[in-house]
Amino acid sequence: EPLESQSVKAALTKPPNPWLEVDVLASLDSTNGEALRAPRAWRVVLADHQSAGRGRLSRQWQAPACASIAVSCLVPLPVDRVADASWLPLLSGMAMRRALGDVADVAGRLKWPNDVLVQEQPDDPEAPWLKISGVLCEMVRGGGLVVIGAGANIDQTRAELPVETATSLALCGAGNVRREDVIVRYLSVLADLLRAWSEGGGALDAVRAAYRASCLTIGLDVDVHQPDGRVTRGAATGVDDAGRLVVRAGGLSTAHAAGDVVHVRRSQPLAGNTA
């Protein structure tokens, strides 16, 4: 069913939420695109269908109408928080993970920098972790505002998903979840995390610690694919205070920013290696 715009607007624009304007549209090219066309602080854009949805590095993101969540919000970027702006996409992933857990009782983990992964068979320790949500953040030209765009798969069947490594709440056994409830919870948690991020100090340290505790990437052997074709293979040892993934390889540790990598994937055995 189409989103119930009035209930969503009423829930999001009441204190302590900071959201001032909520636009619910049936169809558009991209919620991020719409937010960028008319950027106003604390504006939220929702759509039942995107014809040209985008992920990181201009990757296409598509879903049937009314089967997923597509939400973008505009948040101010204070001058004293510019150095910590790389945490904004990570905060969005944290908020969506919390929303899916609270509303749908689906436990997720975070793949650095901002994907939410879940297991369709959580009781099976060998069950693969599959992507259910992703994030795209974009600076508004002229600075001062950032668009945080997020998508989450809700009702898609297996045939409606673009890749085998994706899943939806329906495929996880949570087929009766209202999109409105997930959206409201996501934006409420995101608002709380943004307040902590804005405060800095101990509040931001607590957010950083919570992200690290939920990050599935930390502790894995990974391949970091860079735009020039180079691949760094090593152990992901942590996420530093700037939100960068720290990878140790050849006795040296290197920090990788989200904007400087194409993919971070779990390492596969080299050809001929039977270990």
N, C-alpha and C positions, 0 to 999 in steps of 0.2 A: 504494500500500500504506500501511496505517497506520504511524505513526512507531514505530520500534523504541525503546521507552522506556528499556530497560536500557542500551543502548549510548550513548544520549544522556546519560543520568544519569552513567554512568561517565566519559565524556569531559569533562563539564562540571565535575564536582565534584573533580577532581584538581588539585593545584597546577600552575602559579601562579594558576589561576582562583580568583576569590573566591566563586563561586556555592556556596551551602550547601544549597539545597533546589530540586529540579526536579520539577515536577508536570506529567505528560503526560496529557491528557484527550482522549477521543474527540470530545466535542462539548460546547459551552457557549455562553452568549450572547456573551461577549467575554472575551478573555484579560486585557485591562485591568480589566474589571469584576471578574473573579475575583481579580486581584491586589489590587484596592482593598478587596474584602470581607475579606481576611485578609492585611494588609500586614506583611511581615517582611523585614528587610534581607537582600539577596542571594538572594531567592526568585525562581525562574523559573517561568513558567506557559506551557505549550505546548498547542495544540489542533489536532486534525485538521480540525475544522470549527467555525466561529462562526456562530451564528444572528442575531447583532446586532452584528457588528463595526463599529467606528467609526473614522473618520479625524478630521483637524482640523476644528474648528467643527461637530462632530456629523454630519459627512458619513458616509453609509452605506458600508460596505465589505463586499462579499460575494464568495465564491468557492466552487466545488464542493468537497465533502469530499476531503481528501487531495491537493488540487491546488496548494496554496500553503503558505506559512509564516505562522503567526500566533504571535508570541512576545512576551511581556511580562516585564520584570524589574524588581525593586524595588532601587533604589540609595540609599544614604544621602546626605543633603545636608548636608555639614559647614557649621557656622556661618560659617566664613571663606571659603566658596565660594558663598554665596547670591548674591552680585553676578554670578557667572559662570554661574548656573544656566541662563540662556538658551542656553548652548552644548550642553546635554545632548541636545536633539533633533538638533542639527547633528552631534554625535559619532556618534549612532546611524546617520544617513545615511552618514557616512564609513565606519563599520564594515560596513554592508551592501554598500556599493560595493566595498570590499576583498574581502569574502567571495565575492561573485558573480564577481569577477575571478579570485580564487585558485582557487575550486572549479570554476567553469563556464567560465573563460577568456572571459568576456563583459565587455568594457570599458565602464564606466559613467562618467557625470558627475553632478554634483550640481546640482539646481535648488533655489535658496534657498527655504525654509530647510532642508528635509530630504528631499525626494524624490530618488530615484535614477532617472536616465534612461539608456536604452541605445538603440542603433540595431540594427534587425533586419538591415540590410545595411551593416555598418561600412565596407566598401570603397567605398561610394557617398558622396561628400562631401555630396550633397544629400539623403541619407536623413534622415527626421525622427527627432528624439529623442523616445522614448516612455517613459511611466512604467512602471517595473517594481516599485517599492517606495516605501512611504510610512511615516511615523512619527507617533505621537501620544504626547505626554508629559503626565502629569497629576500634580499635587501630591496627596499623601495628606493628608487633613484632619488638622490639628494640626501639620503640617510635619515636617521631619526625614527624609522619604522621598519619592522621586519614582518614579512608574511610567513606564518607557520601553517603549512598545509599538511593534512594527514588523511590517509585513506585506510579503511578497514573492511575486510570481507565478512559479510554477515550471512546472506542466504544463498550464495552461489553453490551450484552443484559441481561435481568434479569436472564435467564437460565445459562448464562456464568459466573455469579458471584458466589463465593463460599458460601456466607452467606447472609441471608435476610437483615442484617444490613449494607450492602455495596451498592454502586451505582456507576454510571459512568456519564461522561459528556453527553453521548447520552441519558441516561434516564432522565437527567435534561433539555433536550431540546436543547442541544448544540452538535448536531450530525455532524456538518460540520467543526469541529476544526481540524487543522493540528497538529499532534504530534510534528513536528519540531518547530512550533511556541511556543508551551508550553515549550518545552525543553530549547530553547534559552532564553525565558523570565525567566524561573525558575533559570537557572544558572547565568544569568546576575544579578537578584535580590540577589541571594545567594552570589555572589561576593561582592556586595555592603554591605550586612550584615556582611560578613566576615571582610571587611575592618573596619567597625565600631567596631566589636568585637575585632579585633587586636589592635585598637587604645586604647580601654579601656576608663576609665574616663567618661566624659559626653556623648560620642558617644555610649558607651555600656549601660549607664543608659537610653538613649532614646530607644534603642532596647528593653531593659527589659520592659519599660513602654508600648511599642507597642505590645509586646507579651501579657502582662497582659490584655490589652484592647481588644484583639482578642480571649482570652481564654474562651471557653464556660464552662470549668470545674469549674472555680472560681465562688463561690456563690451557688454551688449545694451541696446537701447531697450525700456523696459518700461512697462506700465500697472499702477500699484499701486491696487487696489480696496480701499477702506476701508469699515468697517461702516455709516457714515452715508451711503453712496452716492457719496461723492467719489472721483474717480479722478485720481491724480497720474501724469502722463506725463513721463518723463525718461530719462536714461542711468544705468544701474546701474554705479556707479564702484567699488564695493567692498563689503566686509563689515567693519564696525568691530570693535574689541576686545570689545564687548558682544554680538557676534553679530547686529547689526542690519544690514539692507541699506541702503546709502547710495545715494540717487538724486539726481542733479543735474538741476534743471529751472529754467529762467528765471534762470540765474546763481547759484542758491542750492542748497546740498546739504542734504538732509533724511535722517535715519536712521529707518528703519521697523523696529519690533520684530515678530517673527512673530505674537505674540498680538494685534497691533493691525491686522492686514490680513486681508482675506477671500481675495484672489487676487493673485498677481503673474504677469502674463502678458506675453509678448513683444508689443510694440506693433504694431498693424496700420495700414496707411496710412489716413489720414482720407478720408472720402467726397469724391470729386472731386479727390483728390490723385493725380496720375499719376506723380509722381516716384519 
